[in-house]
Amino acid sequence: MKKLSLRTRVLTGTLVAGALAAGTFGTVSAQAAAPAAAPAAITADAGNANLRQSTHLTIEAATKAAQAALDAAEKENQRVSVAVADRNGTTLVTLRGDGAGPQSYESAVKKAYTAVSWNAPTSELAKRLTNAPTLKDIPNTLFLAGGAPVTAKDAPIAGIGVAGAPSGDLDEKFAQAGVATLAK
């Protein structure tokens, strides 16, 4: 009988060990227990004591308000961007007017977010920086005039931000035109 070379014996041993390991793994995997069934969903209490209903602005209303703000600015030959954020601060609509500066888009979004977050015009919030200068460090906020909150049932439901006019007072005037459209 011919003696096998060391290389052949090592290769054969490796193959046999691999086959045994694969067989063992397959057997163990096949015998593994199935995961336990997920528990049934828990139903909220029937009296709704743990639930709160909120009011949200529709996309149609947000678009109408944004367009009204942009139209008010265009009547005064101002080139602005307009943003409307919902109650959660999520941007619903943005309109960038013809010729609006590149910075105006982001500024309008931040003003809308700031107005709805604090349920106050951003011009009023800018005045608070005197006593609380670190407010400006809160992410995604902008404490410059031009943001107006939208309320329903005494609660904030949206914010309208306008940016790009030569003054924050004009930006806020146009944002208020958007709010006024929703009151009709």
Backbone as CSV, one residue per row, in Angstrom:
resi,resn,N_x,N_y,N_z,CA_x,CA_y,CA_z,C_x,C_y,C_z
1,MET,0.833,-1.170,0.000,0.000,0.000,0.000,0.882,1.239,0.000
2,LYS,0.515,2.165,-0.863,1.313,3.372,-1.036,0.969,4.367,0.057
3,LYS,1.991,4.981,0.637,1.813,5.961,1.695,1.499,7.317,1.064
4,LEU,0.449,7.999,1.619,0.039,9.305,1.110,0.986,10.392,1.602
5,SER,1.159,11.401,0.790,2.030,12.509,1.184,1.390,13.303,2.316
6,LEU,2.211,14.029,3.017,1.731,14.864,4.130,0.704,15.861,3.635
7,ARG,0.938,16.439,2.500,0.003,17.427,1.935,-1.350,16.798,1.665
8,THR,-1.391,15.621,1.112,-2.643,14.928,0.802,-3.377,14.575,2.081
9,ARG,-2.631,14.098,3.106,-3.273,13.735,4.380,-3.887,14.967,5.054
10,VAL,-3.202,16.093,5.045,-3.721,17.327,5.664,-4.962,17.802,4.912
11,LEU,-4.913,17.775,3.586,-6.041,18.199,2.779,-7.247,17.298,3.006
12,THR,-7.032,15.993,3.045,-8.121,15.035,3.273,-8.704,15.231,4.672
13,GLY,-7.867,15.403,5.657,-8.346,15.618,7.029,-9.164,16.889,7.155
14,THR,-8.734,17.929,6.478,-9.459,19.199,6.507,-10.830,19.043,5.877
15,LEU,-10.898,18.334,4.760,-12.177,18.117,4.088,-13.129,17.300,4.959
16,VAL,-12.613,16.244,5.609,-13.446,15.402,6.480,-13.947,16.226,7.667
17,ALA,-13.079,17.012,8.260,-13.489,17.837,9.403,-14.544,18.858,8.984
18,GLY,-14.380,19.452,7.807,-15.364,20.413,7.302,-16.713,19.758,7.063
19,ALA,-16.701,18.565,6.507,-17.954,17.862,6.252,-18.658,17.510,7.554
20,LEU,-17.909,17.066,8.534,-18.514,16.746,9.838,-19.100,17.999,10.495
21,ALA,-18.362,19.100,10.425,-18.851,20.342,11.023,-20.114,20.813,10.334
22,ALA,-20.156,20.733,9.010,-21.338,21.157,8.268,-22.535,20.291,8.612
23,GLY,-22.323,19.008,8.732,-23.416,18.100,9.104,-23.932,18.383,10.499
24,THR,-23.030,18.629,11.430,-23.440,18.936,12.799,-24.206,20.245,12.840
25,PHE,-23.707,21.263,12.133,-24.375,22.564,12.105,-25.776,22.436,11.521
26,GLY,-25.903,21.683,10.434,-27.208,21.478,9.810,-28.176,20.784,10.747
27,THR,-27.703,19.778,11.478,-28.563,19.055,12.412,-29.004,19.963,13.547
28,VAL,-28.068,20.719,14.098,-28.409,21.624,15.204,-29.385,22.697,14.717
29,SER,-29.142,23.236,13.517,-30.029,24.268,12.985,-31.422,23.725,12.748
30,ALA,-31.521,22.531,12.236,-32.823,21.939,11.948,-33.600,21.650,13.217
31,GLN,-32.887,21.388,14.313,-33.564,21.050,15.561,-33.811,22.266,16.447
32,ALA,-33.358,23.420,16.023,-33.545,24.635,16.825,-35.036,24.903,16.981
33,ALA,-35.402,25.369,18.143,-36.813,25.636,18.415,-37.287,26.852,17.625
34,ALA,-38.512,26.803,17.181,-39.109,27.938,16.482,-39.285,29.073,17.474
35,PRO,-39.168,30.311,17.023,-39.343,31.428,17.954,-40.763,31.447,18.509
36,ALA,-40.869,31.931,19.730,-42.183,32.000,20.371,-43.058,33.002,19.627
37,ALA,-44.334,32.738,19.586,-45.278,33.634,18.911,-45.323,34.966,19.639
38,ALA,-45.458,36.033,18.892,-45.543,37.370,19.475,-46.847,37.487,20.268
39,PRO,-46.799,38.208,21.384,-48.036,38.378,22.150,-49.053,39.189,21.358
40,ALA,-50.301,38.964,21.632,-51.371,39.697,20.946,-51.247,41.187,21.256
41,ALA,-51.671,42.019,20.334,-51.623,43.469,20.531,-52.481,43.859,21.722
42,ILE,-51.997,44.825,22.446,-52.737,45.311,23.610,-53.606,46.468,23.156
43,THR,-54.856,46.448,23.514,-55.797,47.480,23.126,-55.792,48.598,24.155
44,ALA,-55.801,49.838,23.676,-55.864,50.988,24.577,-57.181,50.955,25.347
45,ASP,-57.173,51.627,26.473,-58.374,51.588,27.310,-59.585,52.149,26.563
46,ALA,-60.731,51.569,26.844,-61.966,51.927,26.139,-62.366,53.382,26.384
47,GLY,-62.040,53.939,27.528,-62.424,55.309,27.848,-61.493,56.352,27.252
48,ASN,-60.444,55.917,26.576,-59.472,56.815,25.946,-58.779,57.751,26.930
49,ALA,-58.653,57.342,28.166,-57.999,58.190,29.160,-56.518,58.392,28.848
50,ASN,-55.928,57.488,28.090,-54.510,57.583,27.761,-54.253,58.162,26.377
51,LEU,-55.290,58.643,25.731,-55.155,59.151,24.371,-55.494,60.629,24.312
52,ARG,-54.861,61.318,23.361,-55.155,62.724,23.139,-55.303,62.933,21.641
53,GLN,-56.329,63.630,21.264,-56.562,63.916,19.858,-56.003,65.301,19.551
54,SER,-55.390,65.445,18.393,-54.829,66.747,18.037,-55.309,67.157,16.650
55,THR,-55.202,68.455,16.396,-55.631,69.030,15.135,-54.401,69.292,14.281
56,HIS,-54.493,68.927,13.018,-53.380,69.136,12.093,-53.857,69.892,10.863
57,LEU,-53.000,70.705,10.323,-53.277,71.467,9.118,-53.188,70.532,7.911
58,THR,-54.149,70.624,6.999,-54.106,69.791,5.797,-53.067,70.343,4.828
59,ILE,-52.632,69.508,3.913,-51.669,69.948,2.901,-52.292,71.010,2.005
60,GLU,-53.586,70.888,1.757,-54.273,71.892,0.938,-54.261,73.258,1.624
61,ALA,-54.548,73.259,2.924,-54.550,74.518,3.671,-53.141,75.094,3.769
62,ALA,-52.157,74.240,3.966,-50.766,74.707,4.050,-50.329,75.336,2.728
63,THR,-50.718,74.716,1.624,-50.381,75.246,0.300,-51.066,76.585,0.064
64,LYS,-52.330,76.664,0.457,-53.093,77.914,0.314,-52.427,79.045,1.111
65,ALA,-52.027,78.748,2.342,-51.385,79.755,3.195,-50.039,80.185,2.622
66,ALA,-49.250,79.226,2.151,-47.943,79.551,1.577,-48.097,80.422,0.330
67,GLN,-49.065,80.073,-0.503,-49.282,80.853,-1.721,-49.752,82.264,-1.388
68,ALA,-50.606,82.407,-0.376,-51.073,83.737,0.037,-49.912,84.590,0.539
69,ALA,-48.996,83.993,1.288,-47.830,84.736,1.776,-46.939,85.158,0.608
70,LEU,-46.729,84.246,-0.325,-45.905,84.571,-1.489,-46.563,85.652,-2.353
71,ASP,-47.873,85.549,-2.528,-48.597,86.565,-3.309,-48.500,87.945,-2.661
72,ALA,-48.606,87.989,-1.319,-48.504,89.266,-0.608,-47.125,89.889,-0.823
73,ALA,-46.102,89.068,-0.813,-44.743,89.574,-1.037,-44.574,90.055,-2.477
74,GLU,-45.090,89.308,-3.430,-44.951,89.681,-4.836,-45.682,90.989,-5.154
75,LYS,-46.802,91.248,-4.446,-47.521,92.516,-4.646,-46.655,93.714,-4.267
76,GLU,-45.709,93.487,-3.369,-44.804,94.559,-2.942,-43.416,94.405,-3.580
77,ASN,-43.371,93.624,-4.642,-42.126,93.404,-5.380,-40.988,92.854,-4.521
78,GLN,-41.341,91.987,-3.594,-40.332,91.358,-2.738,-40.109,89.918,-3.188
79,ARG,-38.869,89.516,-3.181,-38.483,88.164,-3.597,-38.192,87.348,-2.348
80,VAL,-39.097,86.449,-2.022,-38.993,85.700,-0.768,-39.210,84.207,-1.000
81,SER,-38.888,83.455,0.042,-39.247,82.046,0.137,-40.216,81.912,1.299
82,VAL,-41.117,80.938,1.186,-42.136,80.710,2.210,-42.107,79.232,2.594
83,ALA,-42.273,78.955,3.879,-42.362,77.569,4.355,-43.504,77.458,5.352
84,VAL,-44.155,76.320,5.347,-45.198,76.020,6.329,-44.816,74.708,7.010
85,ALA,-44.725,74.749,8.334,-44.400,73.563,9.126,-45.632,73.131,9.904
86,ASP,-45.829,71.829,10.063,-46.968,71.333,10.832,-46.689,71.397,12.328
87,ARG,-47.621,70.917,13.120,-47.530,70.985,14.582,-46.268,70.320,15.116
88,ASN,-45.793,69.312,14.411,-44.598,68.592,14.852,-43.311,69.224,14.331
89,GLY,-43.435,70.334,13.602,-42.258,71.008,13.078,-41.794,70.468,11.736
90,THR,-42.531,69.528,11.178,-42.182,68.964,9.876,-42.633,69.914,8.776
91,THR,-41.761,70.200,7.843,-42.095,71.108,6.751,-43.098,70.439,5.825
92,LEU,-44.228,71.101,5.619,-45.268,70.595,4.723,-45.127,71.151,3.324
93,VAL,-44.864,72.456,3.233,-44.819,73.145,1.943,-43.704,74.172,1.969
94,THR,-42.993,74.284,0.861,-42.059,75.391,0.671,-42.266,75.943,-0.732
95,LEU,-42.227,77.250,-0.822,-42.312,77.933,-2.108,-41.163,78.922,-2.171
96,ARG,-40.393,78.841,-3.219,-39.300,79.794,-3.404,-39.704,80.705,-4.552
97,GLY,-39.944,81.951,-4.213,-40.366,82.909,-5.222,-39.275,83.190,-6.232
98,ASP,-39.675,83.647,-7.393,-38.724,84.006,-8.445,-37.745,85.044,-7.914
99,GLY,-36.471,84.769,-8.057,-35.440,85.714,-7.659,-35.109,85.726,-6.183
100,ALA,-35.717,84.850,-5.388,-35.416,84.813,-3.946,-33.978,84.358,-3.739
101,GLY,-33.324,84.941,-2.765,-31.935,84.602,-2.475,-31.770,83.165,-2.006
102,PRO,-30.605,82.596,-2.195,-30.389,81.197,-1.821,-30.517,80.937,-0.322
103,GLN,-30.229,81.918,0.504,-30.338,81.754,1.953,-31.789,81.786,2.429
104,SER,-32.677,82.332,1.612,-34.056,82.542,2.068,-34.820,81.240,2.286
105,TYR,-34.520,80.234,1.508,-35.232,78.957,1.618,-35.051,78.349,3.013
106,GLU,-33.800,78.169,3.409,-33.521,77.567,4.717,-34.008,78.460,5.856
107,SER,-33.864,79.769,5.693,-34.323,80.693,6.740,-35.832,80.605,6.927
108,ALA,-36.586,80.484,5.833,-38.045,80.373,5.926,-38.443,79.090,6.660
109,VAL,-37.766,78.006,6.357,-38.058,76.726,7.024,-37.807,76.847,8.527
110,LYS,-36.689,77.447,8.899,-36.353,77.576,10.322,-37.303,78.535,11.040
111,LYS,-37.725,79.594,10.379,-38.677,80.525,11.005,-40.023,79.839,11.235
112,ALA,-40.475,79.045,10.268,-41.743,78.322,10.435,-41.643,77.351,11.611
113,TYR,-40.552,76.624,11.688,-40.318,75.670,12.780,-40.297,76.388,14.132
114,THR,-39.603,77.509,14.187,-39.488,78.264,15.440,-40.842,78.803,15.877
115,ALA,-41.621,79.332,14.936,-42.936,79.903,15.273,-43.883,78.847,15.838
116,VAL,-43.919,77.679,15.236,-44.823,76.644,15.741,-44.293,76.031,17.042
117,SER,-42.988,75.941,17.171,-42.407,75.345,18.379,-42.733,76.143,19.632
118,TRP,-42.714,77.470,19.516,-42.982,78.323,20.678,-44.351,78.981,20.613
119,ASN,-45.114,78.699,19.573,-46.449,79.290,19.423,-46.410,80.808,19.607
120,ALA,-45.459,81.425,18.934,-45.300,82.880,19.032,-44.645,83.383,17.749
121,PRO,-44.927,84.636,17.398,-44.226,85.227,16.247,-42.726,85.272,16.534
122,THR,-41.934,85.023,15.526,-40.491,85.001,15.750,-39.933,86.377,16.106
123,SER,-40.643,87.433,15.763,-40.189,88.771,16.171,-40.241,88.900,17.689
124,GLU,-41.264,88.329,18.307,-41.370,88.344,19.774,-40.298,87.459,20.398
125,LEU,-40.059,86.337,19.772,-39.044,85.417,20.298,-37.650,86.032,20.208
126,ALA,-37.401,86.810,19.160,-36.095,87.466,19.013,-35.824,88.400,20.188
127,LYS,-36.865,89.014,20.706,-36.707,89.917,21.856,-36.302,89.149,23.115
128,ARG,-36.676,87.890,23.189,-36.347,87.075,24.368,-34.869,86.730,24.442
129,LEU,-34.157,86.879,23.343,-32.729,86.548,23.340,-31.937,87.429,24.293
130,THR,-32.455,88.599,24.597,-31.770,89.497,25.529,-31.631,88.827,26.890
131,ASN,-32.692,88.174,27.338,-32.677,87.524,28.656,-32.241,86.059,28.599
132,ALA,-32.334,85.463,27.427,-31.971,84.050,27.284,-31.195,83.853,25.974
133,PRO,-29.957,84.323,25.933,-29.198,84.281,24.677,-28.923,82.873,24.150
134,THR,-28.997,81.865,24.995,-28.715,80.499,24.532,-29.883,79.887,23.761
135,LEU,-31.026,80.569,23.716,-32.147,80.071,22.905,-31.719,79.862,21.459
136,LYS,-30.866,80.748,20.971,-30.441,80.674,19.567,-29.618,79.420,19.281
137,ASP,-29.186,78.720,20.319,-28.385,77.510,20.136,-29.237,76.264,19.905
138,ILE,-30.542,76.396,20.020,-31.419,75.249,19.804,-31.426,74.916,18.312
139,PRO,-31.160,73.669,17.954,-31.065,73.297,16.531,-32.324,73.615,15.733
140,ASN,-32.109,73.995,14.490,-33.168,74.242,13.497,-34.048,75.449,13.793
141,THR,-33.641,76.305,14.705,-34.427,77.495,15.016,-33.755,78.734,14.450
142,LEU,-34.575,79.766,14.252,-34.046,81.049,13.793,-34.866,82.152,14.443
143,PHE,-34.213,82.926,15.282,-34.882,83.974,16.034,-34.740,85.317,15.337
144,LEU,-35.343,85.394,14.162,-35.444,86.632,13.397,-36.898,86.802,13.002
145,ALA,-37.356,88.030,12.892,-38.745,88.283,12.501,-39.034,87.641,11.148
146,GLY,-40.263,87.138,11.005,-40.673,86.530,9.743,-41.415,85.224,9.915
147,GLY,-41.582,84.770,11.147,-42.324,83.536,11.401,-43.582,83.834,12.179
148,ALA,-44.685,83.174,11.808,-45.961,83.395,12.497,-46.606,82.048,12.810
149,PRO,-47.123,81.895,14.026,-47.800,80.641,14.361,-49.230,80.617,13.829
150,VAL,-49.736,79.429,13.606,-51.132,79.212,13.232,-51.735,78.397,14.367
151,THR,-52.866,78.865,14.914,-53.485,78.157,16.028,-54.908,77.732,15.695
152,ALA,-55.351,76.715,16.386,-56.737,76.253,16.321,-57.074,75.702,17.691
153,LYS,-58.235,76.086,18.195,-58.658,75.632,19.529,-57.587,75.954,20.574
154,ASP,-57.032,77.150,20.479,-56.021,77.661,21.414,-54.746,76.828,21.467
155,ALA,-54.439,76.099,20.399,-53.212,75.304,20.356,-52.516,75.532,19.019
156,PRO,-51.194,75.504,19.015,-50.473,75.688,17.749,-50.661,74.476,16.842
157,ILE,-50.936,74.733,15.567,-51.081,73.632,14.612,-50.112,73.768,13.445
158,ALA,-49.492,74.933,13.299,-48.552,75.140,12.198,-47.772,76.425,12.436
159,GLY,-46.752,76.607,11.607,-45.989,77.841,11.596,-45.714,78.211,10.159
160,ILE,-45.771,79.507,9.858,-45.461,79.996,8.514,-44.223,80.869,8.630
161,GLY,-43.231,80.560,7.824,-41.993,81.329,7.822,-41.766,81.968,6.469
162,VAL,-41.363,83.221,6.485,-41.047,83.950,5.254,-39.669,84.567,5.434
163,ALA,-38.857,84.492,4.382,-37.518,85.071,4.443,-37.124,85.601,3.078
164,GLY,-36.351,86.670,3.087,-35.824,87.221,1.847,-36.128,88.681,1.618
165,ALA,-37.136,89.227,2.309,-37.434,90.658,2.164,-36.327,91.444,2.865
166,PRO,-36.208,92.745,2.583,-35.135,93.529,3.192,-35.257,93.695,4.711
167,SER,-36.427,93.398,5.278,-36.557,93.500,6.733,-37.425,92.360,7.260
168,GLY,-37.160,92.003,8.493,-37.959,90.974,9.140,-39.406,91.396,9.313
169,ASP,-39.626,92.708,9.468,-41.001,93.199,9.602,-41.817,92.870,8.351
170,LEU,-41.201,93.029,7.188,-41.894,92.679,5.940,-42.115,91.167,5.852
171,ASP,-41.089,90.411,6.193,-41.239,88.948,6.182,-42.423,88.525,7.058
172,GLU,-42.497,89.106,8.239,-43.574,88.729,9.158,-44.932,89.201,8.648
173,LYS,-44.981,90.346,8.029,-46.227,90.851,7.435,-46.751,89.840,6.404
174,PHE,-45.838,89.308,5.584,-46.249,88.345,4.560,-46.662,87.013,5.197
175,ALA,-45.970,86.614,6.239,-46.354,85.385,6.958,-47.754,85.535,7.557
176,GLN,-48.038,86.712,8.105,-49.365,86.969,8.680,-50.445,86.941,7.610
177,ALA,-50.098,87.329,6.371,-51.063,87.241,5.272,-51.435,85.778,5.023
178,GLY,-50.466,84.896,5.167,-50.756,83.461,5.041,-51.642,82.957,6.146
179,VAL,-51.401,83.417,7.377,-52.237,83.022,8.520,-53.663,83.529,8.310
180,ALA,-53.781,84.774,7.864,-55.102,85.374,7.655,-55.936,84.609,6.631
181,THR,-55.276,84.068,5.623,-55.989,83.286,4.608,-56.663,82.058,5.217
182,LEU,-56.029,81.485,6.232,-56.591,80.301,6.874,-57.808,80.613,7.738
183,ALA,-57.949,81.867,8.141,-59.068,82.262,8.985,-60.349,82.426,8.173
184,LYS,-60.222,82.474,6.856,-61.390,82.720,5.992,-62.174,81.448,5.775
